[in-house]
Amino acid sequence: MLNEKLKKLLKTFEKERSELDKQLGEFALESNIPGDYNARFPSHDTDQESNAMAVKEMERRKALEHELEKRKKEVEENIKKIKEGTYGICDKCSSKIDVRRLKVIPTAYLC
């Protein structure tokens, strides 16, 4: 049974995952690979300046896509850990991660 703090944290992570899905859906499509998205190329006119702006916007979208995917993966991993009862355990040495560290960085996976 999850204690109240973990239940609250689980809800927080689930809400964040939903928000990340929403943000990604605004400019990207989910690919056939779970958790992988492909940014859509922005619409543009045919003139050279518009093309240049569209390319620059696509670069920004790809960078944002990468960061949001990375964050979503961290959140999903922590949801899984909470459900399995391994949240707060160091991935490297299996020691408990200091509670103060988890308060500052809830997705910390190393002590």
Backbone as a printed PyTorch tensor [residue, N CA C, xyz], in Angstrom:
tensor([[[  0.8410,  -1.1930,   0.0000],
         [  0.0000,   0.0000,   0.0000],
         [  0.8820,   1.2500,   0.0000]],

        [[  0.5660,   2.1790,  -0.8400],
         [  1.3340,   3.4050,  -0.9230],
         [  0.9660,   4.3390,   0.2190]],

        [[  1.9930,   4.9630,   0.8110],
         [  1.6780,   5.9520,   1.8370],
         [  1.1460,   7.2170,   1.1640]],

        [[  0.6060,   8.1120,   1.9660],
         [ -0.0430,   9.3110,   1.4310],
         [  0.8990,  10.1990,   0.6170]],

        [[  2.1520,  10.3280,   1.0610],
         [  3.1010,  11.1680,   0.3210],
         [  3.3670,  10.6000,  -1.0640]],

        [[  3.5190,   9.2720,  -1.1420],
         [  3.7620,   8.6510,  -2.4440],
         [  2.5250,   8.7310,  -3.3360]],

        [[  1.3460,   8.6030,  -2.7520],
         [  0.1150,   8.7420,  -3.5370],
         [  0.0270,  10.1390,  -4.1380]],

        [[  0.3550,  11.1420,  -3.3280],
         [  0.3150,  12.5230,  -3.7930],
         [  1.3490,  12.7380,  -4.8960]],

        [[  2.5560,  12.2030,  -4.6890],
         [  3.6080,  12.3240,  -5.6970],
         [  3.2100,  11.6090,  -6.9830]],

        [[  2.5970,  10.4430,  -6.8700],
         [  2.1350,   9.7020,  -8.0380],
         [  1.1330,  10.5350,  -8.8320]],

        [[  0.1960,  11.1550,  -8.1480],
         [ -0.7840,  12.0050,  -8.8320],
         [ -0.0940,  13.1910,  -9.5110]],

        [[  0.9080,  13.7530,  -8.8400],
         [  1.6620,  14.8680,  -9.4200],
         [  2.3690,  14.4290, -10.6970]],

        [[  3.0210,  13.2670, -10.6500],
         [  3.7100,  12.7460, -11.8350],
         [  2.7080,  12.4360, -12.9550]],

        [[  1.5730,  11.8530, -12.6130],
         [  0.5720,  11.5270, -13.6320],
         [  0.0150,  12.7910, -14.2780]],

        [[ -0.1860,  13.8330, -13.4770],
         [ -0.6570,  15.1070, -14.0120],
         [  0.4040,  15.7170, -14.9310]],

        [[  1.6680,  15.6330, -14.5230],
         [  2.7450,  16.1740, -15.3560],
         [  2.8490,  15.4030, -16.6730]],

        [[  2.7040,  14.0820, -16.6100],
         [  2.7520,  13.2660, -17.8360],
         [  1.6470,  13.7010, -18.7940]],

        [[  0.4600,  13.9310, -18.2670],
         [ -0.6630,  14.3800, -19.0850],
         [ -0.3690,  15.7460, -19.7160]],

        [[  0.2180,  16.6400, -18.9420],
         [  0.5700,  17.9660, -19.4460],
         [  1.6510,  17.8660, -20.5310]],

        [[  2.6220,  16.9820, -20.3380],
         [  3.6730,  16.7920, -21.3420],
         [  3.0800,  16.2420, -22.6320]],

        [[  2.1370,  15.2930, -22.5160],
         [  1.4570,  14.7700, -23.7040],
         [  0.7420,  15.8900, -24.4490]],

        [[  0.0800,  16.7520, -23.6960],
         [ -0.6410,  17.8770, -24.2960],
         [  0.3250,  18.8120, -25.0170]],

        [[  1.4300,  19.1530, -24.3570],
         [  2.4120,  20.0530, -24.9690],
         [  3.0060,  19.4450, -26.2300]],

        [[  3.3600,  18.1700, -26.1760],
         [  3.9250,  17.5140, -27.3510],
         [  2.9030,  17.4580, -28.4890]],

        [[  1.6520,  17.2140, -28.1550],
         [  0.6040,  17.1240, -29.1650],
         [  0.3360,  18.4220, -29.8970]],

        [[  0.7740,  19.5300, -29.3240],
         [  0.5600,  20.8250, -29.9620],
         [  1.4220,  21.0230, -31.2110]],

        [[  2.5360,  20.3200, -31.2990],
         [  3.4150,  20.5330, -32.4560],
         [  4.0690,  19.2520, -32.9800]],

        [[  3.7120,  18.1070, -32.3910],
         [  4.3470,  16.8550, -32.8140],
         [  3.3150,  15.7300, -32.8610]],

        [[  3.6550,  14.7160, -33.6340],
         [  2.8200,  13.5240, -33.7290],
         [  3.5760,  12.3540, -33.1050]],

        [[  2.8540,  11.5020, -32.3810],
         [  3.4960,  10.3340, -31.7860],
         [  3.8160,   9.3420, -32.8960]],

        [[  5.0200,   8.7920, -32.8470],
         [  5.4260,   7.8270, -33.8690],
         [  4.9670,   6.4270, -33.4660]],

        [[  5.3650,   5.4310, -34.2390],
         [  5.0300,   4.0390, -33.9250],
         [  5.7920,   3.5230, -32.7110]],

        [[  6.8450,   4.2240, -32.3360],
         [  7.6460,   3.8410, -31.1770],
         [  7.0690,   4.5490, -29.9560]],

        [[  6.6360,   3.7840, -28.9450],
         [  6.0460,   4.4280, -27.7610],
         [  6.9930,   5.4590, -27.1410]],

        [[  6.4450,   6.6350, -26.8420],
         [  7.2280,   7.6920, -26.2170],
         [  8.0460,   8.5230, -27.1790]],

        [[  7.9910,   8.1880, -28.4700],
         [  8.7550,   8.9420, -29.4700],
         [  7.7920,   9.7920, -30.2780]],

        [[  8.1650,  11.0360, -30.4630],
         [  7.3450,  11.9750, -31.2260],
         [  8.1500,  12.5280, -32.3910]],

        [[  7.4350,  13.0110, -33.3830],
         [  8.0500,  13.6670, -34.5320],
         [  7.4150,  15.0380, -34.6910]],

        [[  8.2360,  16.0650, -34.5620],
         [  7.7370,  17.4280, -34.7110],
         [  7.2450,  17.6310, -36.1350]],

        [[  6.1090,  18.3080, -36.2520],
         [  5.5650,  18.6240, -37.5720],
         [  6.2620,  19.8670, -38.1080]],

        [[  6.5450,  19.8400, -39.4070],
         [  7.1640,  21.0020, -40.0460],
         [  6.1200,  22.1040, -40.1090]],

        [[  6.4700,  23.3120, -39.6810],
         [  5.4870,  24.3980, -39.6800],
         [  5.0820,  24.7880, -41.0970]],

        [[  3.8390,  25.2210, -41.2380],
         [  3.3860,  25.6830, -42.5520],
         [  4.0790,  27.0080, -42.8720]],

        [[  4.2990,  27.2270, -44.1480],
         [  5.0150,  28.4310, -44.5640],
         [  4.6600,  28.7860, -46.0050]],

        [[  4.9940,  30.0140, -46.3680],
         [  4.8120,  30.4560, -47.7500],
         [  5.9710,  29.9270, -48.5820]],

        [[  5.9360,  30.2200, -49.8530],
         [  6.9620,  29.6950, -50.7560],
         [  8.1790,  30.6070, -50.9050]],

        [[  8.1320,  31.8050, -50.3380],
         [  9.2750,  32.7010, -50.5170],
         [ 10.4570,  32.2590, -49.6370]],

        [[ 11.6320,  32.7040, -49.9990],
         [ 12.8760,  32.2930, -49.3420],
         [ 12.9020,  32.6660, -47.8590]],

        [[ 12.4530,  33.8650, -47.5250],
         [ 12.4600,  34.3080, -46.1290],
         [ 11.5330,  33.4390, -45.2780]],

        [[ 10.3760,  33.1140, -45.8070],
         [  9.4270,  32.2630, -45.0910],
         [ 10.0010,  30.8660, -44.8850]],

        [[ 10.6830,  30.3510, -45.9100],
         [ 11.3210,  29.0400, -45.7910],
         [ 12.3820,  29.0520, -44.6950]],

        [[ 13.1800,  30.0930, -44.6590],
         [ 14.2270,  30.2030, -43.6410],
         [ 13.6210,  30.2500, -42.2420]],

        [[ 12.5320,  30.9990, -42.0970],
         [ 11.8660,  31.0840, -40.7950],
         [ 11.2680,  29.7370, -40.4030]],

        [[ 10.7310,  29.0030, -41.3610],
         [ 10.1450,  27.6920, -41.0910],
         [ 11.2270,  26.7040, -40.6500]],

        [[ 12.3880,  26.7680, -41.2900],
         [ 13.4940,  25.8860, -40.9040],
         [ 13.9530,  26.2060, -39.4850]],

        [[ 14.0600,  27.4860, -39.1820],
         [ 14.4660,  27.8950, -37.8360],
         [ 13.4330,  27.4280, -36.8030]],

        [[ 12.1630,  27.5700, -37.1250],
         [ 11.0960,  27.1130, -36.2280],
         [ 11.1470,  25.5970, -36.0530]],

        [[ 11.4470,  24.8760, -37.1160],
         [ 11.5460,  23.4120, -37.0280],
         [ 12.6910,  23.0090, -36.1110]],

        [[ 13.8070,  23.7090, -36.1880],
         [ 14.9380,  23.4340, -35.2960],
         [ 14.5270,  23.6410, -33.8340]],

        [[ 13.7790,  24.7110, -33.5890],
         [ 13.2970,  24.9890, -32.2350],
         [ 12.3460,  23.8860, -31.7740]],

        [[ 11.4640,  23.4600, -32.6660],
         [ 10.5080,  22.3970, -32.3270],
         [ 11.2180,  21.0780, -32.0130]],

        [[ 12.2290,  20.7400, -32.8030],
         [ 12.9660,  19.4880, -32.5630],
         [ 13.6610,  19.5140, -31.2050]],

        [[ 14.2560,  20.6580, -30.8530],
         [ 14.9170,  20.7820, -29.5520],
         [ 13.8970,  20.6660, -28.4210]],

        [[ 12.7710,  21.3240, -28.5780],
         [ 11.7190,  21.2530, -27.5620],
         [ 11.1530,  19.8460, -27.4680]],

        [[ 10.9410,  19.2110, -28.6070],
         [ 10.4610,  17.8230, -28.6350],
         [ 11.4010,  16.9270, -27.8360]],

        [[ 12.6880,  17.0710, -28.0710],
         [ 13.6810,  16.2550, -27.3800],
         [ 13.5990,  16.4480, -25.8680]],

        [[ 13.5350,  17.6980, -25.4320],
         [ 13.4880,  17.9790, -23.9930],
         [ 12.1990,  17.4660, -23.3510]],

        [[ 11.0710,  17.6340, -24.0260],
         [  9.7980,  17.1540, -23.4810],
         [  9.7500,  15.6310, -23.4460]],

        [[ 10.2780,  14.9770, -24.4750],
         [ 10.3420,  13.5080, -24.4840],
         [ 11.2120,  13.0000, -23.3350]],

        [[ 12.3360,  13.6550, -23.1290],
         [ 13.2560,  13.2770, -22.0560],
         [ 12.5690,  13.4090, -20.6930]],

        [[ 11.9010,  14.5230, -20.4860],
         [ 11.2030,  14.7450, -19.2130],
         [ 10.0810,  13.7270, -19.0310]],

        [[  9.3370,  13.4430, -20.0990],
         [  8.2430,  12.4750, -20.0130],
         [  8.7840,  11.0940, -19.6450]],

        [[  9.9150,  10.7210, -20.2120],
         [ 10.5220,   9.4320, -19.8960],
         [ 10.8970,   9.3610, -18.4130]],

        [[ 11.4610,  10.4540, -17.8820],
         [ 11.8130,  10.4990, -16.4590],
         [ 10.5700,  10.3540, -15.5860]],

        [[  9.5230,  11.0630, -15.9450],
         [  8.2760,  11.0190, -15.1810],
         [  7.6810,   9.6170, -15.2260]],

        [[  7.6340,   9.0160, -16.4120],
         [  7.0730,   7.6720, -16.5470],
         [  7.8820,   6.6460, -15.7640]],

        [[  9.1910,   6.7900, -15.7600],
         [ 10.0440,   5.8790, -14.9930],
         [  9.7410,   5.9890, -13.4970]],

        [[  9.5230,   7.2030, -13.0220],
         [  9.2170,   7.3900, -11.6090],
         [  7.8230,   6.8940, -11.2500]],

        [[  6.8720,   7.0260, -12.1520],
         [  5.5380,   6.4440, -11.9260],
         [  5.6740,   4.9370, -11.7650]],

        [[  6.4500,   4.3280, -12.6380],
         [  6.6850,   2.8840, -12.5890],
         [  7.3500,   2.4960, -11.2690]],

        [[  8.3530,   3.2610, -10.8530],
         [  9.0580,   2.9620,  -9.6060],
         [  8.1340,   3.0620,  -8.3910]],

        [[  7.2850,   4.0790,  -8.3770],
         [  6.3450,   4.2220,  -7.2570],
         [  5.4330,   3.0050,  -7.2010]],

        [[  4.9140,   2.6040,  -8.3320],
         [  3.9970,   1.4570,  -8.3820],
         [  4.6870,   0.1510,  -8.0020]],

        [[  5.9690,   0.0350,  -8.3380],
         [  6.7300,  -1.1830,  -8.0100],
         [  7.3110,  -1.1560,  -6.6030]],

        [[  7.2640,   0.0150,  -5.9670],
         [  7.8230,   0.1380,  -4.6170],
         [  9.3210,   0.3690,  -4.5930]],

        [[  9.8910,   0.8310,  -5.7090],
         [ 11.3340,   1.0650,  -5.7710],
         [ 11.6840,   2.5480,  -5.8800]],

        [[ 10.7030,   3.4130,  -5.7260],
         [ 10.9660,   4.8490,  -5.8010],
         [ 11.8560,   5.2520,  -4.6280]],

        [[ 12.8570,   6.0940,  -4.9110],
         [ 13.7480,   6.5710,  -3.8600],
         [ 14.9390,   5.6620,  -3.6120]],

        [[ 15.1170,   4.6780,  -4.4780],
         [ 16.2560,   3.7520,  -4.3890],
         [ 17.2190,   4.0860,  -5.5290]],

        [[ 18.4900,   4.2350,  -5.1910],
         [ 19.5130,   4.5760,  -6.1760],
         [ 19.6310,   3.4780,  -7.2380]],

        [[ 19.6220,   3.8680,  -8.4900],
         [ 19.7540,   2.9100,  -9.5990],
         [ 21.1410,   2.2820,  -9.6600]],

        [[ 22.1340,   2.9670,  -9.1170],
         [ 23.5060,   2.4840,  -9.2200],
         [ 23.8940,   1.5680,  -8.0580]],

        [[ 23.6070,   2.0110,  -6.8240],
         [ 24.1000,   1.2370,  -5.6660],
         [ 22.9930,   0.6600,  -4.7930]],

        [[ 21.7420,   0.9100,  -5.1380],
         [ 20.5710,   0.4040,  -4.4120],
         [ 20.4180,   0.9590,  -2.9980]],

        [[ 21.1130,   2.0580,  -2.6860],
         [ 20.9390,   2.7300,  -1.4000],
         [ 19.7080,   3.6280,  -1.4870]],

        [[ 19.1920,   4.0090,  -0.3290],
         [ 18.0870,   4.9650,  -0.3190],
         [ 18.6120,   6.3390,  -0.7040]],

        [[ 17.8340,   7.0280,  -1.5250],
         [ 18.1810,   8.3980,  -1.8930],
         [ 17.6710,   9.3070,  -0.7820]],

        [[ 18.5100,  10.2280,  -0.3650],
         [ 18.1630,  11.1420,   0.7240],
         [ 16.8560,  11.8690,   0.3950]],

        [[ 15.9560,  11.9100,   1.3630],
         [ 14.6550,  12.5420,   1.1890],
         [ 14.7910,  14.0100,   0.7890]],

        [[ 15.7890,  14.6950,   1.3270],
         [ 15.9970,  16.1040,   0.9670],
         [ 16.3100,  16.2390,  -0.5150]],

        [[ 17.0790,  15.2900,  -1.0540],
         [ 17.4000,  15.3110,  -2.4850],
         [ 16.1390,  15.0850,  -3.3130]],

        [[ 15.3110,  14.1470,  -2.8840],
         [ 14.0810,  13.8550,  -3.6150],
         [ 13.0960,  15.0200,  -3.5570]],

        [[ 13.1140,  15.7870,  -2.4840],
         [ 12.2320,  16.9480,  -2.4010],
         [ 12.6310,  17.9980,  -3.4300]],

        [[ 13.9390,  18.1300,  -3.6580],
         [ 14.4350,  19.1120,  -4.6130],
         [ 14.3380,  18.5790,  -6.0430]],

        [[ 14.6840,  17.3020,  -6.2110],
         [ 14.6730,  16.6690,  -7.5330],
         [ 13.8630,  15.3700,  -7.4230]],

        [[ 12.5360,  15.4410,  -7.5390],
         [ 11.7120,  14.2440,  -7.3650],
         [ 12.0240,  13.1160,  -8.3460]],

        [[ 12.6530,  13.4340,  -9.4850],
         [ 12.9880,  12.4010, -10.4620],
         [ 14.4180,  11.8840, -10.3130]],

        [[ 15.0810,  12.2390,  -9.2060],
         [ 16.4680,  11.7790,  -8.9870],
         [ 16.4970,  10.2530,  -8.9720]],

        [[ 17.4790,   9.6950,  -9.6470],
         [ 17.6090,   8.2480,  -9.6880],
         [ 18.9540,   7.7680,  -9.1330]],

        [[ 19.7930,   8.7150,  -8.7400],
         [ 21.0770,   8.3850,  -8.1170],
         [ 21.1680,   9.0760,  -6.7680]],

        [[ 21.8230,   8.4140,  -5.8210],
         [ 21.9810,   9.0270,  -4.4970],
         [ 23.1090,  10.0280,  -4.5200]]])
